[in-house]
């Protein structure tokens, strides 16, 4: 009887022991699951923010993304075996989500600034550019714009310098010639000085009919004729630059001209910060396309934004309607934005440096920018 009860109990103990030993062995075996590298190690699919920023981030009709920065990120992700998905966000949303740890990276045309660097981290820059100015290519020259361009140029200073030179030479001619050339300078002082000014004017304009009687007068006449050649050459160059067709059409030749025109830019951008710091009044738009459209429809006179983006949009979407002026200022650099303490920065930077040294990177830039 005892033997019949003992055997089932012993069998139960043996089975439980073997089960416990098997569980222990399984717990000691290494995991075969491969975890994809992430920013914080808490999820496998990286969340990457982007926004429309042609030619760096372009959203296709089917919802897919292309562009310089997008293709750069895809290459880096492929080399590092990263899985990701894009989220279309505004720039403010991308920075906020990176700060909050809700986003792993942001890829578009994101400028590296000190303010942004305090909030998020950045990879090495992958493109250097600056701010540019786009204007309406169909805008016609107005008389007021012409007057503004001439008055605000070096032309006025040069003309004033010529007037002063004529007066000084006139006084010297009167001083040198009044005793030996009494027929012209022997009358009243006012008449003699007037004749001297007339002489200096004709000499500076290249007239050779003036023949001084005194030795000092002839020396002064020689100097005046040589000076006239130099001054007229400078004057021709200044007038040519002032009356350049492109500058006259827009009334804008330099950054300081923006104070006198209606300016458009993109909200929360580096360009809006630049304009605000220099107290230039501007109107904000959500996208570069909307800002350029405001110039195309005569709601603004100029768009200030990233030069590379302006050139791309002017060529692709506003051909023969928008011109980008040959002005580049406030040089800046684009980079991939990350969380401040992201573990992705080092491997991304290493692969980024290798890619930028390759021919593939040059081919990518040429495909979108042509340079």
C-alpha positions in Angstrom: 0.0 0.0 0.0 2.8 2.5 1.0 4.7 1.4 -2.1 1.8 2.2 -4.4 1.5 5.7 -2.9 5.3 6.4 -2.9 5.8 5.7 -6.6 3.4 8.3 -8.0 4.8 10.9 -5.5 8.4 10.1 -6.6 7.4 10.4 -10.3 5.8 13.8 -9.7 9.0 15.1 -7.9 11.2 13.9 -10.8 8.9 15.5 -13.4 8.9 18.8 -11.5 12.7 18.7 -11.1 13.3 18.2 -14.8 10.9 21.0 -15.7 12.7 23.4 -13.4 16.1 22.4 -14.8 14.9 22.9 -18.4 13.5 26.3 -17.6 16.8 27.3 -16.0 18.8 26.2 -19.1 16.5 28.2 -21.4 16.9 31.3 -19.3 20.7 31.0 -19.6 20.7 30.8 -23.4 21.6 34.1 -25.3 18.8 35.9 -27.1 18.7 35.5 -30.9 16.6 38.6 -31.5 18.6 41.4 -33.3 17.7 44.9 -32.0 18.0 47.7 -34.5 20.1 50.6 -33.4 17.9 53.4 -32.1 18.4 56.8 -30.5 17.4 55.6 -27.0 17.2 51.8 -27.4 13.5 51.7 -26.5 12.0 51.1 -30.0 13.1 49.5 -33.3 11.5 51.8 -35.9 13.0 55.3 -35.8 10.6 58.2 -36.1 12.1 60.8 -38.6 10.5 64.2 -39.1 10.7 66.1 -42.4 8.9 68.9 -44.2 8.6 70.2 -47.8 12.0 71.9 -48.5 12.8 71.4 -52.2 15.3 70.3 -53.3 16.4 68.9 -49.9 13.0 67.3 -49.1 10.4 66.8 -51.8 7.0 65.1 -51.2 5.8 63.2 -54.3 2.2 62.9 -55.3 2.1 59.3 -54.0 3.3 60.4 -50.5 6.9 59.2 -50.9 9.8 61.5 -50.2 12.9 62.4 -52.2 15.5 65.2 -52.2 19.1 65.7 -51.2 18.6 65.4 -47.4 16.1 62.5 -47.8 18.4 60.5 -50.0 21.3 61.2 -47.7 19.4 59.9 -44.7 18.3 56.8 -46.7 21.9 56.1 -47.5 23.0 56.5 -43.9 20.1 54.3 -42.6 20.9 51.6 -45.1 24.6 51.5 -44.2 23.8 51.4 -40.4 20.9 49.0 -40.8 18.3 51.4 -39.4 14.6 51.1 -39.8 12.6 54.3 -39.9 9.4 56.0 -41.0 8.8 59.6 -42.0 6.5 62.0 -40.3 5.6 65.3 -42.0 5.8 68.1 -39.5 6.5 71.8 -39.3 10.0 72.9 -38.2 8.7 73.9 -34.8 7.0 70.6 -34.3 10.2 68.7 -35.2 12.3 70.6 -32.7 9.7 70.3 -30.0 9.3 66.5 -30.6 13.0 66.0 -30.6 13.3 67.8 -27.2 10.5 65.7 -25.8 12.0 62.4 -27.1 9.1 61.7 -29.4 11.2 62.0 -32.5 14.6 60.4 -33.3 15.8 62.6 -36.1 14.7 65.5 -38.4 15.8 65.6 -42.0 15.1 68.5 -44.4 16.8 71.9 -44.9 17.5 72.5 -41.2 20.0 75.3 -40.5 22.3 74.9 -37.5 21.9 77.9 -35.2 23.0 78.5 -31.6 19.4 78.7 -30.4 18.5 75.4 -32.0 21.7 73.8 -30.7 20.6 74.6 -27.2 17.4 72.5 -27.8 18.6 69.6 -29.9 21.7 67.9 -31.3 23.1 68.0 -34.8 25.2 65.7 -37.0 28.0 67.2 -39.0 26.7 69.7 -41.6 26.2 68.3 -45.1 25.5 71.5 -47.1 26.6 75.1 -46.8 24.5 77.9 -48.2 23.2 81.3 -47.2 20.2 83.6 -47.5 19.1 85.0 -50.9 16.6 87.4 -52.4 14.0 86.5 -55.0 12.1 89.1 -56.9 9.4 89.3 -59.7 11.2 89.1 -63.1 8.2 90.8 -64.8 8.2 93.9 -62.6 8.7 97.2 -64.5 11.0 100.0 -63.6 9.2 103.0 -62.1 10.6 106.6 -62.1 10.6 106.5 -58.3 12.7 103.3 -58.2 15.1 104.9 -60.7 15.5 108.0 -58.5 16.0 105.8 -55.4 18.7 103.7 -57.1 20.6 106.8 -58.3 20.4 108.8 -55.1 21.4 105.8 -52.9 24.4 104.9 -55.1 28.0 106.0 -55.3 27.0 108.2 -58.3 26.0 111.1 -56.1 29.3 111.0 -54.2 31.2 110.9 -57.4 29.3 113.9 -58.9 29.9 115.9 -55.7 33.6 115.1 -55.8 33.7 116.3 -59.4 32.0 119.6 -58.5 34.4 120.2 -55.7 37.4 119.5 -58.1 36.0 121.9 -60.7 35.7 124.7 -58.2 39.2 124.1 -56.8 40.7 124.0 -60.3 38.8 127.2 -61.2 40.2 129.1 -58.3 43.7 127.9 -59.1 43.3 128.9 -62.8 42.2 132.4 -61.8 45.1 132.6 -59.4 47.7 131.5 -62.0 46.3 133.3 -65.1 44.9 136.6 -63.8 48.3 138.5 -64.3 49.4 137.0 -67.7 45.9 136.5 -69.3 44.2 139.8 -68.5 41.8 139.4 -71.4 40.0 136.6 -69.6 40.9 137.0 -66.0 41.8 140.7 -65.7 38.3 141.9 -64.8 36.4 141.7 -61.5 37.2 138.8 -59.1 33.8 137.2 -59.6 34.1 137.2 -63.3 37.7 135.9 -63.2 36.7 133.0 -60.9 33.8 132.2 -63.1 36.1 132.0 -66.1 38.4 129.7 -64.1 35.5 127.4 -63.2 34.5 127.3 -66.9 38.0 126.5 -67.9 38.3 123.6 -65.4 34.9 122.2 -66.4 35.9 122.1 -70.1 39.2 120.5 -69.3 37.7 117.8 -67.1 35.2 117.0 -69.8 38.1 116.5 -72.3 37.9 119.8 -74.2 41.3 120.8 -75.6 40.6 124.4 -76.7 41.8 126.0 -73.5 45.4 127.3 -73.7 46.7 128.7 -70.4 49.3 131.5 -70.6 51.2 130.8 -67.4 53.5 127.9 -66.6 51.6 126.9 -63.6 48.4 127.1 -65.6 49.7 124.7 -68.2 50.8 122.3 -65.5 47.4 122.5 -63.9 45.7 122.0 -67.3 47.8 118.8 -67.9 46.8 117.4 -64.5 43.2 118.3 -65.1 43.1 116.5 -68.5 44.7 113.3 -67.1 42.3 113.4 -64.1 39.3 113.8 -66.4 40.2 110.5 -68.2 40.2 108.6 -64.8 37.1 110.3 -63.5 35.1 109.6 -66.7 36.1 106.0 -66.6 34.9 105.6 -63.0 31.8 107.5 -63.8 30.9 105.2 -66.7 31.4 102.1 -64.5 29.3 103.5 -61.7 26.4 104.5 -64.0 26.5 101.0 -65.6 26.2 99.3 -62.2 23.5 101.6 -61.0 21.4 101.2 -64.2 21.7 97.4 -64.3 18.4 96.1 -65.7 17.9 93.5 -63.0 18.5 95.9 -60.2 16.2 98.5 -61.7 13.4 96.1 -62.3 13.2 95.1 -58.6 14.7 98.3 -57.0 16.8 95.9 -54.8 20.5 95.5 -55.2 21.6 94.8 -51.6 20.3 93.8 -48.2 19.8 97.5 -47.0 17.3 98.0 -49.8 14.9 95.6 -48.1 14.0 98.4 -45.6 12.1 100.1 -48.4 10.2 97.2 -50.0 7.5 94.6 -49.0 9.4 91.5 -47.8 8.1 88.0 -47.5 9.7 85.0 -45.8 8.9 81.6 -44.1 7.7 81.5 -40.5 10.1 80.3 -37.8 13.0 80.2 -40.2 16.6 81.5 -40.1 15.6 84.1 -42.6 12.8 85.5 -40.3 15.3 85.7 -37.4 17.7 87.5 -39.6 15.1 90.1 -40.8 13.8 90.6 -37.2 17.3 91.2 -35.9 17.9 93.9 -38.5 14.5 95.5 -38.0 13.3 94.8 -41.5 9.5 94.6 -41.7 8.3 91.3 -43.2 5.3 89.1 -43.7 5.5 85.4 -42.8 4.1 82.4 -44.8 4.0 78.7 -44.0 6.0 77.5 -46.9 8.6 78.9 -49.4 6.1 78.3 -52.2 3.5 80.5 -50.5 6.2 83.2 -49.9 7.3 83.2 -53.6 3.7 83.2 -54.7 3.1 86.4 -52.8 5.8 88.0 -55.0 4.4 86.4 -58.1 1.0 87.9 -57.4 2.4 91.3 -56.4 1.5 91.0 -52.7 5.2 91.4 -51.8 8.3 92.8 -53.6 10.9 90.3 -52.4 11.3 86.9 -50.7 14.2 86.4 -48.3 15.0 82.7 -47.8 17.6 80.0 -48.2 19.3 80.7 -51.6 19.5 77.1 -52.7 15.8 76.6 -52.2 14.9 79.9 -53.9 17.0 78.9 -57.0 15.4 75.5 -57.2 11.8 76.8 -56.8 12.4 79.7 -59.3 13.7 77.2 -61.8 11.2 74.4 -61.3 7.9 76.1 -60.3 8.2 79.8 -61.2 10.3 79.7 -64.4 10.5 83.0 -66.2 8.5 84.6 -63.4 10.9 84.8 -60.5 14.5 85.9 -60.5 17.0 85.2 -57.7 19.4 88.1 -57.3 23.2 87.5 -57.2 23.3 88.3 -53.5 24.3 85.9 -50.8 24.5 86.8 -47.1 24.2 85.2 -43.6 26.0 82.0 -44.6 24.6 79.0 -42.9 24.8 75.2 -42.8 22.3 72.4 -43.1 22.5 69.3 -40.9 20.4 66.4 -39.6 18.9 67.2 -36.2 18.8 64.6 -33.4 17.9 64.4 -29.8 20.4 66.2 -27.6 21.8 63.0 -26.1 21.2 60.7 -29.1 23.4 57.6 -29.5 22.9 57.9 -33.2 25.2 60.9 -33.6 28.5 59.1 -33.6 27.7 56.3 -36.1 25.8 58.8 -38.3 28.7 61.2 -38.4 31.2 58.5 -39.2 29.1 57.3 -42.2 28.3 60.9 -43.2 32.0 61.8 -43.5 32.6 58.7 -45.7 29.7 59.5 -47.9 30.6 63.2 -48.4 34.0 62.1 -49.7 32.5 59.8 -52.3 31.6 60.5 -55.9 28.0 59.4 -55.1 27.6 62.6 -53.0 28.7 64.8 -55.8 26.4 63.0 -58.2 23.5 63.6 -55.8 24.2 67.3 -55.6 24.5 67.6 -59.3 21.2 65.8 -59.9 19.3 68.3 -57.8 21.3 71.5 -58.0 23.3 71.2 -61.2 26.5 72.1 -59.4 
